[in-house]
Amino acid sequence: MSGTSLDGVDGVLCEFSDAPAAQTTKIQTLAHVAMPFEAGFKQELLALNSPGPNELHRAALAGNQLARAYAQVVHQLLIQTGFSPAQVTAIGAHGQTVRHQPQTHDGTGYTLQLNNPALLAELTGMAVVADFRSRDVAAGGQGAPLVPAFHAEVFASPHDATAVLNLGGIANLTLLGPRPSSAAPGFEVLGFDSGPGNALMDQWCQQHTGAAFDRDGAWASTGEVIAPLLQAMQQEPFFQQSPPKSTGRDLFNAGWLGVHLGQSVDATETSALPRTWRPQDVQATLTELTAWASAQALRAHGKLQNEGEPVVKRLLVCGGGGVEW
C-alpha cells in the first residue's frame, strides 16, 4: 500500500489462520518490504492532488508507475520468503488516493485512487483485489478509513473497550467495544478520520529543512507552540463534525496552512511569517494540532455503551510514514 504520507510503498506477506470468529485472529507476518518513492514521482502525486493541466493523461501514467512500484515490492517479498506467485492467494492494493470528496457536489461525491490493478496482475502473475472504497461511497459512506475492520479482527479485547490511533498522513481512530465471548457478532466498531497526522508536519519540515520528515520530533522540540495559531486551526469545522467522517490532502494541505499563517499559499520564505514566529515554532504547533485532534476525537467519541463497558480503557498507537516506534 501507499498512503497519504506519500513516503513510498509498504508491502507485507502474511498468513491468516482459520480461527473461530470469537477468538483473536492469528496473523503471521512472513516478510515485509518498504520502498521509498522517487522524488519526482512523489511530486507528481502531490500535484495530482489538486486541479491541474492534462490531469487524465498524467493520472493514467502515474497509475501505471504506481503498479510497477507495487510489483517491485511484491517481487522482493517473494525473494525474501521463497514463495512462488501460485502460493499467494491475492494481492490487496487500494492504490494512491489523490482526490477524496465523498458525499459532496451531487450528494454522492467520489473518492479517486490512482492504480492499475490489471497491470499489477500482469506483472506479478497473481490475482489482485482493488477498488476498496467506491462501493462504500456509493452506499452513502465515506470510503475511509479502511483499517477499522482489520483493527476489529486483531485488536478487539474480550474485556475492555479499545481504541486504535493510526498516525499516517491523516490520523484515524478506531473504537472497539469488547468482543463478545460467544461466536455471535455484534460488538461495536466505529472508525473515522480525526484530522491531520504527519501530512502538514512533513510538508513544513521539507519546506524549511529539506528533510522528508522531522525524525523523532527533534526539530519541533526546539520550537514553542504558537497559541493563537493553534487556536485558529482548531476552529476548522471538520474537527466538530460527527462520525462517520473522513478527510485528506483535499483539506489539510499547504494552502490550508498558508491561510492560517496569513501568507500566500506559495510562500516559502521564513520572512513571510509574522516577526515573532519561527519555522520550528510552526512545526511544534502542527505537532500539537495532531495530538490535540486525536485526543479530542477520543474524548468526544470514546464512550461506547456495550455490555457495561462505557469508556475506552485501552489505547493502541501505530504509525504510517515518518512515524517511528
Contacts in CASP RR format, 6 or more apart in sequence:
PFRMAT RR
TARGET T0000
AUTHOR 0000-0000-0000
METHOD contacts of the structure
MODEL  1
MSGTSLDGVDGVLCEFSDAPAAQTTKIQTLAHVAMPFEAGFKQELLALNS
PGPNELHRAALAGNQLARAYAQVVHQLLIQTGFSPAQVTAIGAHGQTVRH
QPQTHDGTGYTLQLNNPALLAELTGMAVVADFRSRDVAAGGQGAPLVPAF
HAEVFASPHDATAVLNLGGIANLTLLGPRPSSAAPGFEVLGFDSGPGNAL
MDQWCQQHTGAAFDRDGAWASTGEVIAPLLQAMQQEPFFQQSPPKSTGRD
LFNAGWLGVHLGQSVDATETSALPRTWRPQDVQATLTELTAWASAQALRA
HGKLQNEGEPVVKRLLVCGGGGVEW
1 9 0 8 1.000
1 10 0 8 1.000
1 11 0 8 1.000
1 93 0 8 1.000
1 94 0 8 1.000
1 95 0 8 1.000
2 8 0 8 1.000
2 9 0 8 1.000
2 10 0 8 1.000
2 37 0 8 1.000
2 66 0 8 1.000
2 69 0 8 1.000
2 95 0 8 1.000
2 96 0 8 1.000
3 96 0 8 1.000
3 97 0 8 1.000
3 168 0 8 1.000
3 169 0 8 1.000
3 320 0 8 1.000
3 321 0 8 1.000
4 97 0 8 1.000
4 168 0 8 1.000
4 169 0 8 1.000
4 170 0 8 1.000
4 199 0 8 1.000
4 248 0 8 1.000
4 249 0 8 1.000
5 168 0 8 1.000
5 169 0 8 1.000
5 198 0 8 1.000
5 199 0 8 1.000
5 202 0 8 1.000
5 320 0 8 1.000
5 321 0 8 1.000
5 322 0 8 1.000
6 37 0 8 1.000
6 42 0 8 1.000
6 45 0 8 1.000
6 46 0 8 1.000
6 96 0 8 1.000
7 36 0 8 1.000
7 37 0 8 1.000
7 212 0 8 1.000
7 213 0 8 1.000
7 320 0 8 1.000
7 321 0 8 1.000
7 322 0 8 1.000
8 34 0 8 1.000
8 35 0 8 1.000
8 36 0 8 1.000
8 37 0 8 1.000
8 42 0 8 1.000
8 69 0 8 1.000
9 34 0 8 1.000
9 35 0 8 1.000
9 37 0 8 1.000
9 66 0 8 1.000
9 69 0 8 1.000
9 70 0 8 1.000
9 72 0 8 1.000
9 73 0 8 1.000
10 32 0 8 1.000
10 33 0 8 1.000
10 34 0 8 1.000
10 73 0 8 1.000
11 32 0 8 1.000
11 33 0 8 1.000
11 34 0 8 1.000
11 73 0 8 1.000
11 74 0 8 1.000
11 77 0 8 1.000
12 29 0 8 1.000
12 31 0 8 1.000
12 32 0 8 1.000
12 33 0 8 1.000
12 77 0 8 1.000
13 29 0 8 1.000
13 30 0 8 1.000
13 31 0 8 1.000
13 32 0 8 1.000
13 77 0 8 1.000
13 78 0 8 1.000
13 80 0 8 1.000
13 81 0 8 1.000
13 83 0 8 1.000
13 88 0 8 1.000
14 27 0 8 1.000
14 28 0 8 1.000
14 29 0 8 1.000
14 30 0 8 1.000
15 27 0 8 1.000
15 28 0 8 1.000
15 30 0 8 1.000
16 25 0 8 1.000
16 26 0 8 1.000
16 27 0 8 1.000
17 25 0 8 1.000
17 26 0 8 1.000
17 27 0 8 1.000
17 28 0 8 1.000
19 25 0 8 1.000
19 26 0 8 1.000
20 183 0 8 1.000
21 183 0 8 1.000
21 185 0 8 1.000
22 179 0 8 1.000
22 180 0 8 1.000
22 181 0 8 1.000
22 182 0 8 1.000
22 183 0 8 1.000
24 154 0 8 1.000
24 156 0 8 1.000
25 153 0 8 1.000
25 154 0 8 1.000
27 154 0 8 1.000
30 77 0 8 1.000
30 81 0 8 1.000
30 83 0 8 1.000
31 77 0 8 1.000
31 80 0 8 1.000
31 81 0 8 1.000
32 77 0 8 1.000
33 73 0 8 1.000
33 76 0 8 1.000
33 77 0 8 1.000
33 80 0 8 1.000
35 69 0 8 1.000
35 72 0 8 1.000
35 73 0 8 1.000
35 76 0 8 1.000
37 45 0 8 1.000
37 69 0 8 1.000
41 62 0 8 1.000
41 65 0 8 1.000
41 69 0 8 1.000
44 58 0 8 1.000
44 62 0 8 1.000
45 62 0 8 1.000
45 96 0 8 1.000
45 98 0 8 1.000
45 114 0 8 1.000
46 249 0 8 1.000
47 58 0 8 1.000
48 55 0 8 1.000
48 58 0 8 1.000
48 59 0 8 1.000
48 62 0 8 1.000
48 98 0 8 1.000
48 114 0 8 1.000
49 98 0 8 1.000
49 99 0 8 1.000
49 249 0 8 1.000
49 250 0 8 1.000
49 253 0 8 1.000
50 253 0 8 1.000
59 98 0 8 1.000
59 114 0 8 1.000
62 96 0 8 1.000
62 114 0 8 1.000
63 96 0 8 1.000
63 114 0 8 1.000
63 115 0 8 1.000
63 116 0 8 1.000
64 116 0 8 1.000
64 119 0 8 1.000
66 95 0 8 1.000
66 96 0 8 1.000
66 114 0 8 1.000
66 115 0 8 1.000
66 116 0 8 1.000
67 115 0 8 1.000
67 116 0 8 1.000
67 117 0 8 1.000
67 119 0 8 1.000
67 120 0 8 1.000
67 123 0 8 1.000
68 119 0 8 1.000
68 123 0 8 1.000
70 91 0 8 1.000
70 93 0 8 1.000
70 120 0 8 1.000
71 120 0 8 1.000
71 123 0 8 1.000
71 124 0 8 1.000
74 91 0 8 1.000
74 120 0 8 1.000
74 124 0 8 1.000
74 126 0 8 1.000
75 124 0 8 1.000
77 83 0 8 1.000
78 84 0 8 1.000
78 85 0 8 1.000
78 88 0 8 1.000
85 124 0 8 1.000
85 125 0 8 1.000
85 126 0 8 1.000
88 126 0 8 1.000
89 127 0 8 1.000
90 126 0 8 1.000
90 127 0 8 1.000
90 128 0 8 1.000
90 129 0 8 1.000
91 120 0 8 1.000
91 121 0 8 1.000
91 124 0 8 1.000
91 126 0 8 1.000
91 127 0 8 1.000
91 128 0 8 1.000
91 129 0 8 1.000
92 128 0 8 1.000
92 129 0 8 1.000
92 130 0 8 1.000
93 115 0 8 1.000
93 117 0 8 1.000
93 120 0 8 1.000
93 128 0 8 1.000
93 129 0 8 1.000
93 130 0 8 1.000
94 113 0 8 1.000
94 115 0 8 1.000
94 130 0 8 1.000
94 131 0 8 1.000
94 132 0 8 1.000
94 133 0 8 1.000
94 146 0 8 1.000
95 113 0 8 1.000
95 114 0 8 1.000
95 115 0 8 1.000
95 130 0 8 1.000
96 113 0 8 1.000
96 114 0 8 1.000
96 115 0 8 1.000
97 111 0 8 1.000
97 112 0 8 1.000
97 113 0 8 1.000
97 144 0 8 1.000
97 248 0 8 1.000
98 112 0 8 1.000
98 113 0 8 1.000
98 114 0 8 1.000
99 110 0 8 1.000
99 111 0 8 1.000
99 112 0 8 1.000
99 250 0 8 1.000
100 111 0 8 1.000
100 112 0 8 1.000
100 144 0 8 1.000
100 246 0 8 1.000
100 247 0 8 1.000
100 248 0 8 1.000
100 250 0 8 1.000
101 109 0 8 1.000
101 110 0 8 1.000
101 111 0 8 1.000
101 250 0 8 1.000
102 108 0 8 1.000
102 109 0 8 1.000
102 110 0 8 1.000
102 111 0 8 1.000
102 137 0 8 1.000
102 140 0 8 1.000
102 141 0 8 1.000
102 142 0 8 1.000
102 143 0 8 1.000
102 144 0 8 1.000
102 246 0 8 1.000
103 109 0 8 1.000
103 137 0 8 1.000
103 140 0 8 1.000
103 141 0 8 1.000
103 142 0 8 1.000
108 137 0 8 1.000
108 138 0 8 1.000
108 140 0 8 1.000
109 137 0 8 1.000
110 134 0 8 1.000
110 137 0 8 1.000
111 133 0 8 1.000
111 134 0 8 1.000
111 137 0 8 1.000
111 143 0 8 1.000
111 144 0 8 1.000
113 131 0 8 1.000
113 133 0 8 1.000
115 130 0 8 1.000
115 131 0 8 1.000
117 128 0 8 1.000
117 129 0 8 1.000
117 130 0 8 1.000
117 131 0 8 1.000
118 128 0 8 1.000
120 128 0 8 1.000
120 130 0 8 1.000
121 127 0 8 1.000
121 128 0 8 1.000
132 143 0 8 1.000
132 146 0 8 1.000
133 143 0 8 1.000
133 144 0 8 1.000
133 146 0 8 1.000
134 143 0 8 1.000
136 142 0 8 1.000
136 143 0 8 1.000
137 143 0 8 1.000
141 244 0 8 1.000
142 192 0 8 1.000
142 244 0 8 1.000
142 245 0 8 1.000
142 246 0 8 1.000
143 246 0 8 1.000
144 172 0 8 1.000
144 193 0 8 1.000
144 246 0 8 1.000
145 166 0 8 1.000
145 170 0 8 1.000
145 172 0 8 1.000
145 174 0 8 1.000
145 191 0 8 1.000
145 192 0 8 1.000
145 193 0 8 1.000
145 246 0 8 1.000
147 164 0 8 1.000
147 166 0 8 1.000
147 172 0 8 1.000
147 174 0 8 1.000
148 172 0 8 1.000
148 174 0 8 1.000
148 189 0 8 1.000
148 190 0 8 1.000
148 191 0 8 1.000
149 189 0 8 1.000
151 164 0 8 1.000
151 174 0 8 1.000
151 176 0 8 1.000
151 189 0 8 1.000
152 174 0 8 1.000
152 176 0 8 1.000
152 187 0 8 1.000
152 189 0 8 1.000
155 162 0 8 1.000
155 164 0 8 1.000
155 174 0 8 1.000
155 176 0 8 1.000
155 316 0 8 1.000
156 162 0 8 1.000
156 176 0 8 1.000
156 177 0 8 1.000
156 178 0 8 1.000
156 179 0 8 1.000
156 187 0 8 1.000
157 176 0 8 1.000
157 178 0 8 1.000
157 179 0 8 1.000
157 314 0 8 1.000
158 178 0 8 1.000
158 179 0 8 1.000
158 180 0 8 1.000
158 181 0 8 1.000
159 178 0 8 1.000
160 178 0 8 1.000
160 309 0 8 1.000
160 312 0 8 1.000
160 313 0 8 1.000
160 314 0 8 1.000
161 175 0 8 1.000
161 176 0 8 1.000
161 177 0 8 1.000
161 178 0 8 1.000
161 302 0 8 1.000
161 304 0 8 1.000
161 306 0 8 1.000
161 309 0 8 1.000
161 310 0 8 1.000
161 311 0 8 1.000
161 312 0 8 1.000
161 313 0 8 1.000
161 314 0 8 1.000
162 175 0 8 1.000
162 176 0 8 1.000
162 177 0 8 1.000
162 312 0 8 1.000
162 313 0 8 1.000
162 314 0 8 1.000
162 315 0 8 1.000
162 316 0 8 1.000
163 173 0 8 1.000
163 174 0 8 1.000
163 175 0 8 1.000
163 176 0 8 1.000
163 298 0 8 1.000
163 302 0 8 1.000
163 312 0 8 1.000
163 314 0 8 1.000
163 315 0 8 1.000
163 316 0 8 1.000
164 173 0 8 1.000
164 174 0 8 1.000
164 176 0 8 1.000
164 315 0 8 1.000
164 316 0 8 1.000
164 317 0 8 1.000
164 318 0 8 1.000
165 171 0 8 1.000
165 172 0 8 1.000
165 173 0 8 1.000
165 194 0 8 1.000
165 294 0 8 1.000
165 298 0 8 1.000
165 315 0 8 1.000
165 316 0 8 1.000
165 317 0 8 1.000
165 318 0 8 1.000
166 172 0 8 1.000
166 173 0 8 1.000
166 174 0 8 1.000
166 318 0 8 1.000
166 319 0 8 1.000
166 320 0 8 1.000
167 197 0 8 1.000
167 198 0 8 1.000
167 290 0 8 1.000
167 294 0 8 1.000
167 317 0 8 1.000
167 318 0 8 1.000
167 319 0 8 1.000
167 320 0 8 1.000
167 323 0 8 1.000
168 197 0 8 1.000
168 198 0 8 1.000
168 199 0 8 1.000
168 319 0 8 1.000
168 320 0 8 1.000
168 321 0 8 1.000
168 322 0 8 1.000
168 323 0 8 1.000
169 196 0 8 1.000
169 197 0 8 1.000
169 198 0 8 1.000
169 199 0 8 1.000
169 202 0 8 1.000
169 248 0 8 1.000
169 320 0 8 1.000
169 321 0 8 1.000
170 193 0 8 1.000
170 195 0 8 1.000
170 196 0 8 1.000
170 197 0 8 1.000
170 199 0 8 1.000
170 247 0 8 1.000
170 248 0 8 1.000
170 252 0 8 1.000
171 193 0 8 1.000
171 194 0 8 1.000
171 195 0 8 1.000
171 196 0 8 1.000
171 197 0 8 1.000
171 290 0 8 1.000
171 293 0 8 1.000
171 294 0 8 1.000
172 191 0 8 1.000
172 192 0 8 1.000
172 193 0 8 1.000
172 194 0 8 1.000
172 246 0 8 1.000
173 191 0 8 1.000
173 192 0 8 1.000
173 193 0 8 1.000
173 194 0 8 1.000
173 294 0 8 1.000
173 297 0 8 1.000
173 298 0 8 1.000
173 301 0 8 1.000
174 189 0 8 1.000
174 190 0 8 1.000
174 191 0 8 1.000
175 188 0 8 1.000
175 189 0 8 1.000
175 190 0 8 1.000
175 191 0 8 1.000
175 301 0 8 1.000
175 302 0 8 1.000
175 304 0 8 1.000
175 312 0 8 1.000
176 187 0 8 1.000
176 188 0 8 1.000
176 189 0 8 1.000
176 304 0 8 1.000
177 187 0 8 1.000
177 188 0 8 1.000
177 189 0 8 1.000
177 304 0 8 1.000
177 306 0 8 1.000
177 309 0 8 1.000
178 187 0 8 1.000
178 306 0 8 1.000
178 307 0 8 1.000
178 309 0 8 1.000
179 187 0 8 1.000
180 186 0 8 1.000
180 187 0 8 1.000
180 307 0 8 1.000
187 306 0 8 1.000
188 304 0 8 1.000
188 306 0 8 1.000
190 243 0 8 1.000
190 301 0 8 1.000
190 304 0 8 1.000
191 243 0 8 1.000
191 244 0 8 1.000
192 243 0 8 1.000
192 244 0 8 1.000
192 245 0 8 1.000
192 246 0 8 1.000
192 297 0 8 1.000
192 301 0 8 1.000
193 245 0 8 1.000
193 246 0 8 1.000
193 247 0 8 1.000
193 248 0 8 1.000
194 293 0 8 1.000
194 294 0 8 1.000
194 296 0 8 1.000
194 297 0 8 1.000
194 298 0 8 1.000
195 238 0 8 1.000
195 239 0 8 1.000
195 247 0 8 1.000
195 252 0 8 1.000
195 290 0 8 1.000
195 293 0 8 1.000
195 294 0 8 1.000
195 297 0 8 1.000
196 252 0 8 1.000
196 286 0 8 1.000
196 289 0 8 1.000
196 290 0 8 1.000
196 293 0 8 1.000
197 290 0 8 1.000
197 294 0 8 1.000
198 213 0 8 1.000
198 290 0 8 1.000
198 320 0 8 1.000
198 321 0 8 1.000
198 322 0 8 1.000
198 323 0 8 1.000
199 248 0 8 1.000
199 249 0 8 1.000
199 252 0 8 1.000
199 253 0 8 1.000
200 252 0 8 1.000
200 253 0 8 1.000
200 256 0 8 1.000
200 257 0 8 1.000
200 286 0 8 1.000
200 289 0 8 1.000
200 290 0 8 1.000
201 213 0 8 1.000
201 214 0 8 1.000
201 220 0 8 1.000
201 283 0 8 1.000
201 286 0 8 1.000
201 287 0 8 1.000
201 290 0 8 1.000
202 212 0 8 1.000
202 213 0 8 1.000
202 214 0 8 1.000
202 322 0 8 1.000
203 253 0 8 1.000
203 254 0 8 1.000
203 257 0 8 1.000
204 257 0 8 1.000
204 279 0 8 1.000
204 282 0 8 1.000
204 283 0 8 1.000
204 286 0 8 1.000
205 211 0 8 1.000
205 212 0 8 1.000
205 213 0 8 1.000
205 214 0 8 1.000
205 219 0 8 1.000
205 283 0 8 1.000
206 212 0 8 1.000
206 213 0 8 1.000
207 254 0 8 1.000
207 268 0 8 1.000
208 270 0 8 1.000
208 279 0 8 1.000
208 283 0 8 1.000
209 219 0 8 1.000
209 279 0 8 1.000
211 219 0 8 1.000
212 322 0 8 1.000
213 321 0 8 1.000
213 322 0 8 1.000
214 220 0 8 1.000
214 283 0 8 1.000
214 287 0 8 1.000
215 322 0 8 1.000
215 324 0 8 1.000
216 324 0 8 1.000
217 287 0 8 1.000
219 280 0 8 1.000
219 283 0 8 1.000
220 280 0 8 1.000
220 283 0 8 1.000
220 284 0 8 1.000
220 286 0 8 1.000
220 287 0 8 1.000
221 284 0 8 1.000
222 280 0 8 1.000
222 284 0 8 1.000
223 278 0 8 1.000
223 280 0 8 1.000
223 281 0 8 1.000
223 283 0 8 1.000
223 284 0 8 1.000
224 281 0 8 1.000
224 284 0 8 1.000
225 281 0 8 1.000
225 284 0 8 1.000
225 285 0 8 1.000
225 288 0 8 1.000
226 277 0 8 1.000
226 281 0 8 1.000
226 282 0 8 1.000
226 284 0 8 1.000
226 285 0 8 1.000
229 260 0 8 1.000
229 261 0 8 1.000
229 277 0 8 1.000
229 282 0 8 1.000
229 285 0 8 1.000
230 285 0 8 1.000
230 288 0 8 1.000
230 289 0 8 1.000
230 292 0 8 1.000
232 260 0 8 1.000
233 260 0 8 1.000
233 285 0 8 1.000
233 289 0 8 1.000
234 289 0 8 1.000
234 292 0 8 1.000
236 251 0 8 1.000
236 256 0 8 1.000
238 245 0 8 1.000
238 247 0 8 1.000
238 251 0 8 1.000
239 293 0 8 1.000
239 296 0 8 1.000
242 301 0 8 1.000
243 301 0 8 1.000
254 265 0 8 1.000
255 265 0 8 1.000
257 286 0 8 1.000
258 264 0 8 1.000
258 265 0 8 1.000
258 267 0 8 1.000
259 265 0 8 1.000
261 267 0 8 1.000
261 272 0 8 1.000
261 273 0 8 1.000
261 277 0 8 1.000
261 282 0 8 1.000
263 272 0 8 1.000
263 273 0 8 1.000
264 272 0 8 1.000
270 278 0 8 1.000
270 279 0 8 1.000
273 279 0 8 1.000
273 282 0 8 1.000
298 312 0 8 1.000
298 315 0 8 1.000
302 311 0 8 1.000
302 312 0 8 1.000
303 310 0 8 1.000
303 311 0 8 1.000
303 312 0 8 1.000
304 310 0 8 1.000
304 311 0 8 1.000
304 312 0 8 1.000
317 325 0 8 1.000
318 325 0 8 1.000
319 325 0 8 1.000
END
